[in-house]
Amino acid sequence: MSNAAPSPLTALSPLDGRYHGKVAGLREHFSEHGLIRNRVKVEVEWLKALAAEPALAEIAPFSAATVAELDAVVANFSTDDGEAVKAIEATTNHDVKAMEYWLKKRLGHNAEVMKVSEFIHFACTSEDINNTSHALMLAEGRDRVLLPALDAVIARFRELAHALADLPMLSRTHGQPASPTTLGKEMANIAARLMRARAAIAGVAMCAKFNGAVGNYNAHLSACPDVDWEANAREFIEGDLGLSWNPYTTQIEPHDWIGEYCDALAAVNVIVLDFCRDAWGYISLGYLRQRAVAGEVGSSTMPHKVNPIDFENAEGNLGVANALLRHFAEKLPVSRWQRDLTDSTVLRNLGVALAHALIAWQSLGRGLGKIEANPARLAADLDGALRRAERALEEGADMLDIGAESTRPGAAPVPEELELERIVHVVERLHELKVPLSVDTLKPAVMRAALDAGADMINDILGFRAPGAVEAVAGGQAGLCVMHMQGEPRTMQAAPQYGDVVAEVSAFLEDRAAALEAAGVDRERIVLDPGFGFGKTVEHNCAMLRELRRFGAGGLPVLAGLSRKSMLGAITGRPVEQRVSASVAAALIAVQRGAAIVRVHDVAATRDALAVWQAVS
C-alpha cells in the first residue's frame, strides 16, 4: 500500500480521493502544476516587458517569432514540464529558482533569449513572482469555476421562486408556527441574498506588486536608474497581467485583498448553510419531498427513506471551507516586519478551501434539483394554525392579535409587499371564526388591506406616526391601539434613556390620541399601550408597571403586553419557554393596576389566575 501509485483510492485528502472528479475545474488552477504554470507566465511576461522597455538599452525588443515562442511556452506548459521543474527543485531546494533554471534551459536554443538570459527574473524577489501567480490563480478560479457554479445555484433558486410563488406556507419564527408566507418567497429571499453576496465576490480587486526585495525598487534603480520603474511595474501588473497594482508594500504584497475575498466567499457560504439547514427542516416537516434517483440507496437498512444527504454534505463541506477561509482572512494580512514565511504554506491551501466550497455548492445544486413541494402537507399546517386560533378561543381569549412583521429587538423591517402577502390571507381565514381580530402593523397600506379583509383593530407600534397612517385608519369603526416605542425595532434596545419614563410615555400617548381625534376618530375607538420592552430597560418597564394607572388617567383604556418579555427573563433568569408563571404574574399585576386588556400567549393559565383574583377582590 505504501508503494502504491497515487490514485483517488490512496489519496490522503478527500479532495484528491472521493471528490476527485468534483473539483477537477479548480485543480487546473490551484494544483502545484497550476502554480508553476502561473510562475512561468509571470517570468515570461516580465521578460517580454523588459524587452519592450525603451529605456533599457541592454535588451532589444524581441522578434515576433521569439514572442510567439515565449507565449507558446506558457500556453503549452505540460505536466511533464512541471515534473522537470520539480526535478530541478530537488537540487536547488528553491521552487522559484528551479522554475527560472528550467525556463533558461527550455529556451536554450533561442539565441535572442540566451543573449539576454540574465534578464530572466531581473530585479525580482521570489515574492514578486509568487504574489502575482497567486493573484492569477485566484482570478482564474473565481471567473472560470466559482462564479459559474454560484450562478447555477442562484438560477435554480430563482426558478423555484417563480414556480412556488403562489404556494402558501406557514412560517415559523423562534421555531414556532407564525404567519403565512409563500414557499416561493422564501426561495426568492435566498436568491436575493446570494446575488448581493455574489457581487461582493466579483467586486474584489485581485491585487499584486512587483517592486523588489523590500518594495522600494532598490535593485531596479541600482542597475538601471533611468527607467521609471514604478510606471513600468504598474503597466506590467495592470496591462500585461490584468491585475490591480498595489504600489505600497514591503517585500510581500500584504494580502488584504485575499482576506477580503475569503470573507466574501465565507459570506456566501453562510447564506448557503442557512438554507441547507432550513431545507433539512422543511424536509423533516414534510413541506418538501425529495425525488428518488434511480439506482441510489437512501439508507442501508431502511431503503424506503430518501435522506437529505445533499444538504447535509453541503453543510459539512461549508464548515470546513469557512474554517479555512476565516483563518486565511485573519492570518494572511499579518507578516512580521518586512516579511516572514508563515504565509507561504497558508497560500498553498487556498485551493483546499475553495474546493470544499465548490463541493458544497454542487451538493446544494443536486439537492435543489431533487426537491419538490408537498402542497397537502403545507395546507395541513395552515389549517393547523387555524386550529391553534380556535384553541386560544376555547381557552378564553377575547380577541386574537396577529402580525406579519417581527418587532422584537434587533428585527429587520419586512418589505411592504411581503407583509401584505402574509397578513391578508390570515385575516381572511381567521375572520371565519367570528372573533375580534387585531392586526399589528406600522405600514398604512397594510392597515388598509387588513381593515378591508375584516380586521377589528389596528395596533401600531409607531403610534400612527408614519405618513398616511392616521388617514388610513380614521374612517370606519375599528379600534386603534396607540403604542409607544423609543427608536425603531432594530436599535431600540441599544441604550434607551428617559428623564421620567412614565411622564414621557404618557405625554406621547396623549399627544397621539389627540392627533387621532383631530382627524375625526371617535375617542371610544382608542386604546393606549405604553410599549413594554420597546425601547425600555428593565427598570423602565418596572416603573411603568408600578404606575400603570397613570397611562389611563385621561379615561382611555390601557393595553399591557408583558407576556414572555425579556424583562421577565432578566428578573427570573429563565429562558422564554419557561416564563409562563412570570407572564401570568405580570398580567395579574397589570390588571390590578388598571389594564383593561392584556396581550398573552398562555391564555388558559392567565384566565385562571384572573378568575381567582376577581373572585376574592
GUSE-505247 format. One line per field, with one value per residue (C-alpha): z, y, x; residue number from 1. Coordinates in pm, 1 decimal, decimal comma. Layout:
<recs>
w (Z	...) $
v (Y	...) $
u (X	...) $
rose (NUM	...) $
</recs>
This chain:
<recs>
w (0,0	90,6	-253,4	-447,1	-723,3	-628,4	-712,3	-579,8	-382,6	-198,2	-167,7	178,4	112,7	7,8	-245,9	-438,4	-341,2	-304,3	-452,8	-719,1	-1011,7	-849,6	-811,4	-1144,2	-1256,8	-966,3	-992,4	-1315,4	-1128,6	-768,8	-804,0	-785,7	-1164,3	-1178,6	-950,8	-1152,6	-1479,2	-1349,7	-1226,6	-1575,4	-1717,5	-1489,0	-1571,3	-1944,1	-1937,7	-1730,9	-1981,1	-2265,6	-2073,6	-2016,9	-2385,5	-2472,7	-2231,2	-2444,7	-2156,9	-2125,8	-2387,2	-2269,8	-2406,0	-2751,2	-2844,8	-2934,0	-3282,1	-3349,9	-3370,7	-3027,5	-2873,6	-3023,2	-2881,0	-2537,1	-2545,6	-2653,0	-2351,8	-2127,4	-2335,3	-2375,8	-2025,3	-1959,4	-1670,0	-1796,2	-1785,0	-1426,0	-1337,0	-1490,3	-1271,7	-962,3	-1052,4	-1054,9	-725,7	-568,4	-612,7	-557,4	-269,0	-402,4	-606,4	-784,6	-867,1	-1006,3	-1239,7	-1351,2	-1431,1	-1620,2	-1826,2	-1928,5	-2026,4	-2211,9	-2420,2	-2455,8	-2832,8	-2882,9	-2948,1	-2885,1	-2540,6	-2449,4	-2533,5	-2253,0	-2039,6	-1721,6	-1754,1	-1671,2	-1311,4	-1333,3	-1008,1	-878,0	-536,8	-522,7	-375,4	-691,9	-880,9	-615,2	-529,3	-893,8	-952,7	-662,0	-780,6	-1127,2	-977,1	-765,7	-1057,0	-1287,2	-1025,6	-949,9	-1305,1	-1468,2	-1191,4	-878,7	-1024,4	-1289,8	-1016,4	-793,9	-1086,4	-1143,5	-780,2	-797,0	-1119,5	-952,6	-657,4	-895,3	-1086,5	-764,5	-650,8	-961,0	-965,6	-598,6	-581,1	-512,8	-271,8	84,6	371,1	743,3	850,9	1172,2	1399,8	1708,0	1591,6	1634,7	1386,1	1287,1	999,9	647,0	377,4	44,3	-33,0	-342,8	-141,0	87,3	-220,4	-354,3	-24,7	-70,1	-436,4	-347,2	-67,1	-291,1	-574,4	-336,8	-195,1	-547,1	-634,8	-338,5	-462,3	-818,2	-695,5	-510,8	-689,0	-733,3	-630,6	-695,3	-654,3	-848,8	-662,4	-546,2	-220,8	23,2	-200,2	-295,5	-640,1	-487,2	-730,9	-1026,9	-958,4	-883,4	-1216,2	-1438,5	-1271,9	-1585,0	-1602,1	-1438,0	-1255,9	-1074,3	-1401,3	-1552,4	-1267,9	-1290,5	-1662,6	-1614,2	-1339,1	-1493,4	-1865,1	-1907,6	-1622,9	-1593,1	-1214,3	-983,1	-893,3	-528,1	-507,1	-128,7	4,1	192,1	39,7	23,9	-106,9	223,8	118,4	246,8	-67,8	-19,3	326,5	171,9	-91,1	166,8	378,1	71,7	-7,5	356,1	346,8	51,7	240,9	544,8	326,4	169,5	513,4	636,7	355,6	387,7	749,2	658,5	374,3	612,1	844,1	565,2	453,0	811,4	838,9	509,9	339,5	82,0	-71,4	-239,1	-566,9	-559,8	-814,7	-988,6	-850,3	-542,1	-198,0	60,8	364,8	406,5	642,1	551,2	171,1	172,4	304,6	93,9	332,3	278,7	221,1	-37,5	208,9	484,9	262,1	172,5	538,2	629,3	344,6	417,5	771,6	651,7	386,7	624,6	895,6	642,4	481,3	816,6	910,9	580,5	626,0	970,7	903,8	560,8	621,5	919,0	849,1	1083,4	982,3	609,6	565,8	716,8	553,5	751,7	459,7	218,8	338,3	404,4	47,7	-82,1	84,8	-83,7	-332,5	-49,7	95,8	-244,6	-332,8	-21,2	-101,6	-460,1	-343,7	-110,1	-387,1	-614,3	-340,2	-283,5	-656,7	-655,5	-355,4	-517,7	-826,3	-623,8	-405,7	-479,7	-270,6	-80,6	-112,2	100,6	393,9	359,9	357,5	660,4	864,8	757,8	876,3	1195,7	1250,9	1228,7	1484,7	1718,0	1695,6	1777,2	2075,8	2204,6	2186,3	2367,1	2643,3	2686,8	2452,8	2381,2	2080,1	1852,7	1783,5	1471,6	1278,6	977,3	1077,4	1378,3	1608,3	1857,8	1945,2	1654,9	1399,3	1043,0	865,2	628,6	278,9	241,1	-34,9	174,2	479,6	268,0	121,2	468,9	654,4	423,3	386,3	763,2	839,1	582,7	728,0	1091,9	1012,6	959,2	1335,7	1405,4	1671,1	1700,4	1523,2	1599,5	1338,4	1433,8	1159,0	1114,6	738,3	613,9	310,6	532,5	770,5	486,2	349,1	693,8	758,5	416,4	496,4	819,7	1098,5	1401,1	1544,6	1422,1	1667,0	1559,9	1744,8	1595,4	1735,4	1384,9	1314,3	967,7	684,3	584,8	888,7	1053,2	723,4	662,6	984,4	1050,2	875,3	997,7	1347,7	1402,6	1728,7	1723,9	1967,0	2006,9	2128,9	2243,7	2117,3	2153,6	1835,1	1597,3	1645,7	1507,7	1755,7	2023,5	2298,6	2230,0	2503,7	2586,1	2806,2	2977,6	3238,9	3368,6	3165,8	3290,6	3229,3	2886,9	2763,2	2898,2	2717,8	2392,5	2414,4	2496,5	2203,0	1956,3	2085,0	2030,6	1674,1	1600,6	1749,9	1545,6	1233,7	1326,1	1519,7	1793,3	2135,0	2224,6	1939,8	2100,8	2326,9	2476,9	2505,6	2690,4	2493,9	2746,5	2608,2	2316,5	2381,9	2759,7	3013,0	3280,4	3524,0	3281,9	3235,7	3610,3	3667,8	3404,7	3552,1	3902,0	3779,3	3503,8	3616,5	3515,8	3149,3	3173,1	3367,1	3068,9	3059,1	2771,8	2820,8	2861,8	2698,0	2858,0	2666,7	2906,3	2813,7	2788,6	2750,7	2805,9	3120,1	3278,4	3174,3	3327,5	3654,3	3679,4	3489,2	3281,4	2902,1	2700,5	2705,1	3087,3	3151,6	3185,4	3560,2	3533,5	3243,8	3439,6	3738,6	3520,9	3358,7	3701,3	3827,3	3511,8	3557,4	3926,4	3825,8	3568,3	3243,0	3050,8	2803,8	2844,8	2548,3	2640,6	2495,1	2770,3	2763,4	2994,6	3269,3	3259,8	3263,7	3562,4	3760,1	3680,0	3774,0	4118,2	4176,3	4066,0	4294,1	4605,7	4520,0) $
v (0,0	244,9	197,7	221,9	482,3	791,4	748,2	869,0	544,1	604,3	984,5	1133,3	1420,8	1353,0	1633,8	1407,5	1094,9	1076,2	1422,0	1394,5	1444,5	1720,6	1960,0	1897,8	2252,7	2401,3	2155,6	2319,8	2646,5	2554,8	2243,0	2258,6	2240,5	2538,1	2740,4	2661,4	2738,5	3082,7	3143,8	3066,0	3303,5	3586,1	3531,2	3520,4	3831,3	4014,5	3925,4	4048,8	4369,8	4435,7	4381,4	4630,3	4896,5	5175,0	5298,8	4960,9	4972,6	4641,1	4436,2	4486,4	4419,0	4053,9	3944,3	3829,6	3470,7	3485,0	3648,2	3368,6	3104,6	3265,3	3267,8	2903,5	2806,8	2932,3	2807,4	2457,0	2414,3	2046,5	1804,9	1681,8	2039,8	2068,9	1744,1	1879,4	2190,5	1975,8	1766,0	2077,5	2189,1	1865,5	2003,0	2376,9	2336,3	2658,3	2639,9	2976,8	2941,7	2594,5	2740,5	3010,1	2745,8	2536,8	2835,5	2912,5	2550,4	2537,3	2843,2	2746,8	2706,7	3059,6	3289,5	3608,2	3492,5	3345,9	3672,7	3837,8	3530,9	3703,0	3935,4	3637,3	3710,0	4050,1	4252,6	4013,9	3866,6	3533,1	3715,3	3924,6	3601,4	3430,5	3711,7	3771,3	3397,0	3356,0	3654,1	3499,4	3165,0	3324,2	3533,9	3230,4	3015,0	3281,1	3373,6	3029,8	2798,4	2953,3	3224,5	2993,5	2736,1	3000,0	3137,4	2791,5	2777,2	3126,1	3037,7	2733,0	2941,1	3193,4	2913,3	2773,4	3120,5	3162,7	2806,3	2817,2	3182,2	3110,1	2819,2	2929,4	2805,5	2855,4	3045,5	2964,1	3222,2	3113,2	2757,5	2802,2	2846,7	3210,7	3396,8	3252,1	3325,8	3150,8	2885,8	3078,7	3393,5	3203,0	3083,0	3438,9	3557,5	3323,8	3417,9	3787,7	3732,3	3525,1	3777,8	4050,4	3827,7	3726,5	4091,5	4122,4	3827,0	3956,4	4304,8	4211,2	4361,1	4099,4	4294,8	4237,1	4410,2	4392,5	4621,6	4404,3	4283,0	4531,9	4720,3	5011,8	4910,3	4905,3	4655,7	4810,0	5159,2	5037,2	4857,3	5091,9	5429,8	5593,0	5371,5	5484,7	5153,8	5249,8	5325,0	5013,1	4794,5	4942,7	4878,7	4524,4	4438,2	4606,7	4584,7	4258,5	4050,7	4208,9	4253,5	4555,0	4724,5	4777,5	5040,0	5030,5	4707,7	4554,9	4254,2	4091,5	4213,2	4247,0	4011,1	4239,7	4174,5	3798,0	3842,1	4045,6	3777,3	3496,6	3688,4	3742,0	3369,4	3284,6	3517,4	3322,1	3000,7	3129,9	3201,3	2856,9	2699,6	2887,7	2745,9	2391,8	2379,6	2526,7	2276,6	1993,4	2119,3	2160,8	1804,5	1687,2	1870,7	1722,5	2062,2	1943,4	1597,0	1455,4	1270,2	934,3	888,7	553,5	332,1	546,7	385,6	616,6	409,0	84,1	-57,7	148,1	155,7	339,0	653,0	933,8	1111,9	1480,8	1385,8	1656,7	1931,7	1752,6	1707,2	2074,5	2173,3	1964,7	2099,9	2455,9	2416,8	2301,3	2575,2	2855,4	2735,0	2771,8	3091,7	3267,1	3157,9	3287,8	3621,8	3664,5	3516,6	3632,7	4010,7	3959,9	3933,6	4016,6	4335,2	4341,4	3968,9	3626,1	3293,8	3197,1	3298,0	3055,8	2728,7	2901,0	3029,6	2677,7	2579,9	2840,4	2583,5	2348,1	2598,7	2688,2	2321,2	2247,1	2547,1	2427,8	2077,0	2230,5	2441,3	2137,4	1932,2	2211,0	2215,8	1843,2	1880,4	2165,0	1950,3	1674,7	1868,5	1930,4	2093,3	1892,2	2109,4	1877,7	1896,1	2272,6	2313,8	2089,2	2312,0	2623,6	2459,3	2374,8	2745,8	2798,5	2522,7	2689,8	3006,9	2806,0	2655,3	3001,8	3096,1	2777,7	2868,7	3202,7	3456,8	3753,2	3872,5	3736,7	3953,0	3874,1	4030,2	3960,2	4156,1	4079,4	4377,3	4205,8	4388,9	4375,3	4272,3	4397,0	4553,4	4340,5	4477,9	4605,4	4360,9	4065,6	4184,6	4225,7	3879,7	3729,7	3909,4	3929,2	3553,8	3503,5	3775,0	3630,0	3279,9	3386,5	3616,1	3297,1	3235,2	3541,9	3668,4	4021,0	4040,5	4285,6	4332,2	4462,0	4680,8	5018,6	5048,0	5244,1	5017,9	4709,8	4884,5	4950,0	4595,9	4441,1	4651,0	4560,6	4191,6	4220,5	4329,8	4483,6	4666,9	4807,1	4803,7	5038,2	5029,9	5373,6	5525,6	5608,4	5844,0	5713,1	5943,0	5842,9	5619,3	5839,0	5882,2	5505,4	5430,3	5743,6	5615,2	5323,4	5188,1	4967,2	5000,4	5172,5	5080,6	5358,2	5222,9	5397,5	5295,6	5480,5	5436,8	5151,2	4772,3	4719,4	4956,8	5036,2	4837,5	4977,7	5242,9	5370,4	5680,6	5883,9	6154,6	6030,2	5730,2	5731,6	6104,5	6098,3	5790,2	5930,0	6259,0	6076,8	5861,9	6159,8	6353,1	6069,6	6014,5	6384,2	6358,3	6075,7	6265,4	6571,4	6351,8	6256,5	5934,7	5876,1	5864,3	5528,3	5365,8	5444,4	5214,5	5307,9	5073,2	5202,9	4958,1	4733,1	4625,9	4869,6	5096,9	5049,2	4894,4	4651,4	4943,3	5149,2	4857,9	4802,7	5171,8	5170,7	4860,8	5013,0	5328,8	5177,0	5367,2	5696,8	5597,4	5571,1	5894,9	6056,4	5793,8	5581,0	5203,6	5068,5	4754,2	4581,5	4333,9	4169,9	3802,5	3623,6	3955,5	3975,6	4184,4	3875,3	3672,5	3932,7	3922,9	3544,8	3423,9	3192,3	3141,8	3238,2	2890,7	2889,1	3224,9	3114,1	3177,6	3515,1	3611,7	3520,9	3718,7	4023,0	4006,6	3985,7	4287,4	4480,5	4416,3	4506,5	4835,2	4932,9	4744,1	4685,3	4445,2	4210,6	4052,6	3699,4	3373,8	3143,7	3211,1	2938,6	2998,3	3373,1	3335,3	3103,0	3343,1	3635,5	3433,5	3355,7	3717,7	3850,2	3602,6	3737,1	4104,6) $
u (0,0	277,7	435,1	110,1	95,4	-107,0	-474,1	-812,3	-825,5	-498,3	-516,9	-476,1	-716,3	-1076,8	-1033,6	-797,3	-988,4	-1366,0	-1423,3	-1154,5	-1390,2	-1594,1	-1302,0	-1127,9	-1207,0	-1012,4	-724,4	-610,3	-558,1	-467,9	-254,0	124,7	120,7	-115,1	112,5	424,3	242,1	148,1	502,9	626,0	366,9	481,4	851,3	778,1	561,3	825,4	1098,1	874,9	801,2	1171,9	1244,7	972,0	1101,6	1263,0	1480,2	1655,7	1929,0	2073,7	1784,4	1638,9	1274,4	1215,1	1122,9	768,8	893,0	1053,9	746,8	534,8	768,8	760,9	381,8	380,2	594,0	313,1	21,6	168,0	309,0	253,7	261,0	596,9	725,9	605,3	780,7	1102,5	1080,1	1024,1	1327,9	1544,9	1388,1	1505,2	1858,6	1805,6	1559,1	1406,4	1090,1	1109,6	1477,7	1408,5	1148,8	1396,3	1660,3	1404,2	1296,7	1653,4	1703,5	1371,0	1468,3	1836,9	1807,3	1671,7	1967,2	1767,3	1662,9	2000,3	2169,7	1971,0	1904,5	2023,5	1725,5	1504,2	1399,5	1570,9	1545,0	1280,7	1237,8	1056,3	759,3	725,2	669,5	459,1	217,6	135,8	97,6	-142,5	-343,6	-368,7	-471,3	-744,5	-869,9	-884,1	-1053,7	-1311,4	-1401,4	-1383,8	-1506,2	-1656,5	-1878,5	-2029,7	-2102,5	-2261,9	-2461,9	-2609,5	-2723,6	-2876,3	-3056,0	-3212,6	-3332,7	-3487,8	-3655,0	-3802,9	-3907,8	-4123,5	-4253,5	-4360,9	-4463,7	-4830,0	-4789,1	-4875,9	-4662,0	-4689,9	-4379,7	-4200,4	-4044,3	-3849,3	-3919,3	-4293,5	-4579,4	-4631,6	-4797,6	-4816,2	-4563,7	-4517,6	-4260,5	-4160,4	-4092,7	-3857,6	-3665,8	-3660,1	-3510,9	-3213,5	-3171,4	-3161,4	-2910,3	-2685,4	-2696,1	-2581,7	-2307,8	-2200,7	-2148,5	-1912,7	-1705,5	-1694,1	-1604,8	-1285,1	-983,9	-709,5	-400,2	-31,0	303,9	630,7	870,4	1157,5	1305,2	1150,5	909,7	1136,8	1275,6	1627,5	1781,6	1598,3	1732,6	2082,9	2105,6	1903,9	1840,3	1698,1	1387,3	1062,4	1025,6	708,3	528,6	681,8	552,7	207,0	184,2	312,7	63,0	-238,8	-166,0	22,3	-126,2	-470,5	-446,2	-476,3	-148,5	-61,0	218,3	262,3	409,9	700,2	873,8	532,6	201,6	6,4	-274,6	-550,5	-748,0	-716,9	-866,4	-1148,0	-1202,9	-1205,6	-1456,9	-1676,9	-1668,4	-1741,1	-2043,0	-2185,4	-2122,1	-2311,1	-2615,2	-2592,6	-2553,8	-2859,6	-3068,3	-2930,9	-3042,5	-3382,2	-3422,5	-3334,0	-3607,5	-3863,9	-3795,1	-3834,1	-4167,6	-4282,3	-4308,4	-4055,4	-4021,3	-3713,1	-3748,0	-3573,8	-3296,1	-3289,1	-3015,9	-2946,4	-2978,7	-3133,8	-3041,6	-2850,2	-3115,6	-3424,6	-3443,5	-3776,9	-3605,2	-3462,1	-3228,2	-3139,0	-2776,9	-2707,6	-2792,7	-2603,8	-2298,7	-2311,2	-2331,3	-2027,3	-1815,2	-1923,2	-1794,7	-1453,8	-1439,0	-1526,4	-1289,9	-1009,0	-1138,6	-1175,0	-822,6	-686,2	-861,7	-707,9	-363,2	-256,1	-258,6	-21,5	353,3	643,2	823,6	901,0	825,2	815,8	738,1	430,1	209,3	375,7	223,0	-109,6	-130,0	-75,1	-403,6	-622,1	-744,4	-841,9	-1088,3	-1229,1	-1267,4	-1473,4	-1693,3	-1735,1	-1831,3	-2088,1	-2241,4	-2255,5	-2423,3	-2673,8	-2744,8	-2813,2	-3040,8	-3232,0	-3275,4	-3442,3	-3684,9	-4048,6	-4318,7	-4579,3	-4892,9	-5106,8	-4867,6	-4832,2	-5210,5	-5246,3	-5015,8	-5203,5	-5521,9	-5336,3	-5275,0	-5649,1	-5698,4	-5449,2	-5652,1	-5962,5	-5783,5	-5690,2	-6058,5	-6157,8	-5912,0	-6084,5	-5922,4	-6149,5	-5951,6	-5678,0	-5371,8	-5169,4	-4884,6	-4663,9	-4353,4	-4137,3	-4088,6	-3859,8	-3535,3	-3290,1	-3553,3	-3509,9	-3809,2	-4018,5	-4094,3	-4448,6	-4541,0	-4427,0	-4618,7	-4932,4	-4881,9	-4852,5	-5129,1	-5430,1	-5468,4	-5455,7	-5709,5	-5948,3	-5913,8	-5944,3	-6235,6	-6435,5	-6412,6	-6627,8	-6386,8	-6238,9	-5902,9	-5623,2	-5350,0	-5004,5	-4856,1	-4693,6	-4747,7	-5054,4	-5102,9	-5111,5	-5353,0	-5595,1	-5563,8	-5613,9	-5923,8	-6062,6	-6002,6	-6201,8	-5962,6	-6135,1	-5835,2	-5504,5	-5214,6	-4933,9	-4601,0	-4523,7	-4842,5	-4973,6	-4682,5	-4596,3	-4707,3	-5060,1	-5118,5	-5382,3	-5564,0	-5556,0	-5746,3	-5954,8	-6266,2	-6475,3	-6520,3	-6213,1	-6027,2	-5690,6	-5415,3	-5158,8	-4826,0	-4508,9	-4165,9	-3838,1	-3633,5	-3708,2	-3700,2	-3352,1	-3186,5	-3445,8	-3273,4	-2926,1	-2931,5	-3284,5	-3285,5	-3559,6	-3578,1	-3914,0	-4025,8	-4385,8	-4435,4	-4269,8	-4457,7	-4788,4	-4732,4	-4657,4	-4970,9	-5191,0	-5043,8	-5107,1	-5459,3	-5526,7	-5391,8	-5635,3	-5926,0	-5831,5	-5857,7	-6214,2	-6153,5	-6410,2	-6245,4	-6402,3	-6205,9	-5866,7	-5662,5	-5323,2	-5021,8	-4712,1	-4497,1	-4326,5	-3990,4	-3995,6	-3701,0	-3704,0	-3470,7	-3589,7	-3601,4	-3812,9	-4055,1	-4089,2	-4152,7	-4429,5	-4590,8	-4586,6	-4760,6	-4973,3	-5284,5	-5125,4	-5145,7	-5524,0	-5571,4	-5737,4	-6008,5	-5877,7	-5836,2	-5481,7	-5342,7	-5042,4	-4827,5	-4582,8	-4612,6	-4275,5	-4091,3	-3715,6	-3772,4	-3927,6	-3626,8	-3395,4	-3590,9	-3630,0	-3326,2	-3546,5	-3546,4	-3851,9	-4008,1	-4000,9	-4167,9	-4531,1	-4550,5	-4378,6	-4605,5	-4919,4	-4793,0	-4720,7	-5064,7	-5230,2	-5034,3	-5123,8	-5496,0	-5473,6	-5313,7	-5570,1	-5506,0	-5829,0	-5665,3	-5368,6	-5195,6	-5080,5	-4952,4	-5073,3	-5445,0	-5578,6	-5323,2	-5384,0	-5764,3	-5744,5	-5527,0	-5754,9	-6062,0	-5918,8	-5817,9	-6156,2	-6335,3	-6168,7	-6125,9) $
rose (1	2	3	4	5	6	7	8	9	10	11	12	13	14	15	16	17	18	19	20	21	22	23	24	25	26	27	28	29	30	31	32	33	34	35	36	37	38	39	40	41	42	43	44	45	46	47	48	49	50	51	52	53	54	55	56	57	58	59	60	61	62	63	64	65	66	67	68	69	70	71	72	73	74	75	76	77	78	79	80	81	82	83	84	85	86	87	88	89	90	91	92	93	94	95	96	97	98	99	100	101	102	103	104	105	106	107	108	109	110	111	112	113	114	115	116	117	118	119	120	121	122	123	124	125	126	127	128	129	130	131	132	133	134	135	136	137	138	139	140	141	142	143	144	145	146	147	148	149	150	151	152	153	154	155	156	157	158	159	160	161	162	163	164	165	166	167	168	169	170	171	172	173	174	175	176	177	178	179	180	181	182	183	184	185	186	187	188	189	190	191	192	193	194	195	196	197	198	199	200	201	202	203	204	205	206	207	208	209	210	211	212	213	214	215	216	217	218	219	220	221	222	223	224	225	226	227	228	229	230	231	232	233	234	235	236	237	238	239	240	241	242	243	244	245	246	247	248	249	250	251	252	253	254	255	256	257	258	259	260	261	262	263	264	265	266	267	268	269	270	271	272	273	274	275	276	277	278	279	280	281	282	283	284	285	286	287	288	289	290	291	292	293	294	295	296	297	298	299	300	301	302	303	304	305	306	307	308	309	310	311	312	313	314	315	316	317	318	319	320	321	322	323	324	325	326	327	328	329	330	331	332	333	334	335	336	337	338	339	340	341	342	343	344	345	346	347	348	349	350	351	352	353	354	355	356	357	358	359	360	361	362	363	364	365	366	367	368	369	370	371	372	373	374	375	376	377	378	379	380	381	382	383	384	385	386	387	388	389	390	391	392	393	394	395	396	397	398	399	400	401	402	403	404	405	406	407	408	409	410	411	412	413	414	415	416	417	418	419	420	421	422	423	424	425	426	427	428	429	430	431	432	433	434	435	436	437	438	439	440	441	442	443	444	445	446	447	448	449	450	451	452	453	454	455	456	457	458	459	460	461	462	463	464	465	466	467	468	469	470	471	472	473	474	475	476	477	478	479	480	481	482	483	484	485	486	487	488	489	490	491	492	493	494	495	496	497	498	499	500	501	502	503	504	505	506	507	508	509	510	511	512	513	514	515	516	517	518	519	520	521	522	523	524	525	526	527	528	529	530	531	532	533	534	535	536	537	538	539	540	541	542	543	544	545	546	547	548	549	550	551	552	553	554	555	556	557	558	559	560	561	562	563	564	565	566	567	568	569	570	571	572	573	574	575	576	577	578	579	580	581	582	583	584	585	586	587	588	589	590	591	592	593	594	595	596	597	598	599	600	601	602	603	604	605	606	607	608	609	610	611	612	613	614	615	616	617) $
</recs>
